[in-house]
């Protein structure tokens, strides 16, 4: 997807509403985005997929119809009043269609199988194995050479710890991602990843990888462009000209690493301040900008087209910021995850999400979905 239409960063303020207004809004489901209803969306994606067999297009359209309410409801909570909501939503729909086209016949067959049995991952025989790819096999190709061993253990779910290209040097164990579309060079290439996924799939195993949603490395192309003064790239993050706004936020924010990375903001060489919840080299994305949602959805579905079936969604509790709070577990987080899950269900229903919530046990259920979002947020969730 082209980021050239990214808007300037908008404020993630704290709108309030009366209880009665909230109830009235909840009683009337949102069915369109900026005037774009389901039938207009169907026309858009049908035209985008006009080079595919009619049966494939019908499958995609059927899924769009099935998951449209979840998508529009999840999207509308954070973005309903954003001035570019309609434009970005249109880009999202086009991207979903394009990534559907990217899926191989084998993956489309898996999609159909999983759509018919959405609880596949709850099978009692679903034995998991977690490892660092470099320590287990040296490279992704080396991991593939050990699949006989995993099969002997009856493993059906392989979680390889961070394998996307991280920043050089200190990288928070691989969670400071510099390029979501490349594998760490020492481990191999994206083609190696695709081959490994295919080998696993042939043995009835599913690959899980980590996808960091809250932040990127300071060396990510968006961050590099933002640091150089690109306004559109800066809109992907939360960057402030001075300490006035950061000081307001800091009044209620805890420090994640008080000894090694005190505070939640890091000063750039030009004097500006960027939000960095974790480390100075991990820049928080601004999810109040719908362009971030569109781009990160494309990242996820591109990896899914390579054969990744399970995504451990890292640090999701921190995705939405609200002044006067600890900026964790905000309601918009669950709406965003619901919309993201709907996107996966439309384009790649073989995919499931495992949310790393980092919350107290009594808050964990929200990441699976409660109330109107019950069963609509993530497929699995855990706290640590």
N, C-alpha and C positions, 0 to 999 in steps of 0.2 A: 504494500500500500504506500502511496505517496504522502509524505509528511508535509509537503509544501503548503498545505492548506491549514496548518496548525494555527489556532488562534492565540492571542496573547493570554497570559495567565489571568484567570478570573479569580475573584475572592471566594474562598470556601467559607462563607459566613455561617451564621447560626440562626437561620430563620425559625421563627416560632409560630405556632398556630394554636388556636383554642382547641380543647378536646372535642367540641362539637364539630368544628371544621375538619379535624382529623377523621372523625367518624364518617362525616359526609363523603370525604375523599375516598376513604376505604370502601364505602358502599358502592362507589361508581368506578368499576374497573377501567383503567386506561386502555384504549384500543388503538391508538395511533400516536405517532411522533411527529410534531410540527405539521400536522395535516396529512402525513403519510400513513394511510391505512393498510390493512392486510392485502387487499386486492391490488393496490398500487405497488406494494412490495413484491407480490407475485409476478406482476408484469415486468418489473425491473430485473429480477433474477432470471426469469424465463428468457428474456432477451439476452442476458449475459451468458446464458448456457445454451444458446441456440445451436452451437456446434456439437452438442452431445446427443446421444440417442434419446428419443422421446421418453423411453422408460426411465432413464437415469434422471432426466429433468423432473419427471413426475414424482420420483422418490424424494428428491430434494424439496420440491414444492409441498409435498405431503408433510414432511418434517417441519418446514417453515410454518405451515398452518397449525400443526400440533403444538409447537413451542412458542408461537407468536405471543400468547398472553404472558408467559414467563419473561420473554425477552423485553417486551414493551414495558411491563410493570417494573422490572429490575432497572431498565435504562431510565425510566421517567423520574424515579425518585431523586437521583443525583443530578440529572441533566435537563429536566423539563423546562426550566427557565433560561438555560444557557443559550446565548444568541446563535451559536453554531450547532445546536442540537440536531436540527434537521439535516444539515449538510453532512455532519459526521455520521449520523445514522445511515444516510444513504451510502456513504463510503463503507460502513460496516457491512451492509447487506451485499454490496458488490464483493467485498473481501470474502464473505462467507461462501458465496458462489464460486469464486476463484479457487479457494482452498478445497472445496468439494471436487472441483475438476482435477486437482492435483492428486487425489487419492487413487491409489492403484486398484486394479480389480480385486486383488486379495484383501485389501483394506475395506473396500466396499462390501465384500462378502462378509467380513468380520462385523462391519457396521450392522448389516441385516441380522446377523446372528445375535448380536448383543442387544439390538433394539427389541428383538423377540423375547430376550431373557435379560432384562436390565439388572437383575440381582445376581448376575454371574459371579461377581467378586465375593459374594457371601457364602459360596460353596464351602462346606467344612473341609474339603480337600485342598483349599487354596492356601498352600504353605508358602510363606514368604522368606526371602533371603536378602539381607542388606550388606553391602560392602563398598569399599572404595575401589574403583576400577583399576587404579594403578597398583594397589597392593594385592588385588586378587589375580589380575592377569597381565599387569604391566601396561597394556593398551586395550582398546576395544576389541581389536582382533584377538588379543590374548585371552580376553574374557570369553570370546566365542570358542576358544579351544578347550575351555573347562565346562562346557555345557553338559557333557556326559556325566560329570561329577554332580552337577546340580540336578540332573534328571534322576540320578540314583537316589538323591535326597528327596525326590518327589516335589521339588520346588516348582511352583507355577507363577510366582510373582517375584521378580528380581528388581530390587531397588539399588541402582548405582548412584552413589553419592555424587556431589556436584561434578559435572563433566563439561559444562559449557565454558567457553573461553573467559577466564577471569583476568583481572588486572595483574601485571607482573608484581612480584614481591608479596607483601602482606595482602591477603585477599579474603580474610575472614573465612578461611577454609574452603574457598571457592564460591562464596555467596556474594562476592563483589564482581558482578558479571560485566565484562567489557563488550561482549558480543553474544547476543542470544542466538545468533544464526550460525555460529561456528563452535566446533568442539575444541576443547583445550588441545593445542597442537601436540603436546607430548602423548596424548591418548589416541590421536588419529584424526579423522576427518568426518564430515557429515555423511559421506558415502559409507564410511566404516560403521557409523551409527545405524544407518538404514539397513545395512547387511546384517548387523547383529540383531536388530529388531525382527527381521525376516527369519533368521535362524531360530530365535526364541519362539516366534509365532508358530513355526513348523512343529515345535516340540510342545505346544500348548502352554507356553510361558508368556507372561506379559511384562514389559519393561516399564519401570517407574523411574522418572528423573525429577530433579528439583527445578522448580521455576520460581525465581525470586520476583515477586510482584511489587513490593513496596519501594524498592530502590534499585539503582544501577551503580556501577562503578563510576568514579570520576573520569575514568578513561573511556567510557562509552561514547560513541560518536555524538549523541545528543548532548552529553555533558561537555564534551570538548567544544562543540559549537556554541553552547550556552556561555561557557567561560570566555569565549572569544567575542561575545557580544551579540550573537544571533538571537533576535527577539523571539522567533518562532521556537527555536530550540530551548530557550530559557523558559518558555511557557510550559514545557514538559516537566519542569521542576518548580520548587518554591524558593524563589530567589528574591531578596529584599535589598534595597539600596543602602540601608543603614541598620542600626540596632533598634530602631523604634518599634517595629512590628515584632521582631524576634523576642524582645524583652517582654512584650505583652503576652506572647505565647508561653514563654518560659515560666511564668508565674504558676502554672498548673501542670507543667510537664515533668515527669520523672526522668532521671538520667539512666540510660541503659547500661553504660559502662562508665561509672563515675570516676574510676581511678585512671583508666586509660584514654577515655574519650568523654570528658565532662561536658555537659551541656548538650543542646540539640541543634546547634547551628555552627557552621564553619565559615570563617572569613576567606574570601577569594582574594587573589593578588590585587584586583582592582578596587577592593574595599567593600564589595557587596557581600551579602551573607546568604548561604544556601542551607536549607534544612537537611540535617544529617542525624537521624535518630540513633544510628548505631555507631559507625566510625566516620572519621572525617572524609574518608575516600568512598563512602556510600551515600549517594545523593538520593533523597526521597523524591519519588515521582509525585506529580500533582494530579491525583485522580479526579479532582474537580474539573479538569480539562478533558472533555470527551475524546480528544485526539489521543490521549494516553490509553484510554480504553480500546480504541480502534487499533492502535499499533500493537499493544500487548496481546490482544486477541489474535491478531495476525501472527505474532510470534508463536503463540501456543498452537495454533492450527497448522502452521508450517512444520513445527516439530512433530505434530500428530501425523502429518502427511508422510513423514519419514518412518513412522511406525511406532512412535511412543504411545503407550496406551493408558498410562497412569501419570498424573502430574501431582507431585507434592507441592502445594502452593505455599511458599515460604513467607512468613511474617505478615500474613494477611490482616491481622488485627490492627495494624498501623496504617492501613491504606488511606483512611479518611481523617482529615483534621477538622476539629471544631474548637474555636476559641473558648477558653474557660473550662476545658475538660482535659483529661490526660491523653486525648487523641488516640484512644484505643477502643476497639469494639463498638464503633459508632454504627447507628442503624444503616447508614449508606454502605458500609462494608458488606453487609449481608445482601443488599440490593445489587451491588456490583457483582458479587459472586453468583447470585441467581442469574443475572444477565449473561455472565461469562459461561455458566453451565448451559444455559439455553443455546448459546452460540455453538458450543461443542455438540449438543444434542442434534442440532440442525445439520451441521457439516460433518461431524465425526462421532456418531453415537457409540462407537466402540470405546471412547475415551471416558475416564472417570477422574474425579478430583479427590485428593486427600489434603484437607486444610490443616496447616500447622497454626493452630489458633493462639498459642501462648497465653492462655487465659486460665482463670480459676475453674475447677471442675464444674461448678454450677452454671458457668457461662458457656460451656462447651456446646450444648445442644443448639445454640443459636447458629452454629456453623454447619449444622445439618438442616436447620430450618425449624422455626417454631411459629405457631399461629398461622397467618396467611401464607407464610413462606415454608411451612412444614414440608420437608422432603424436596425442597427446591433450591437449596443453597450449595452444599457439597455432598459427595457420596460417602466420604469418610472424614473424620476429624479427630484430632488429638491435641492434648496440651502437654507441655514439657517444662 
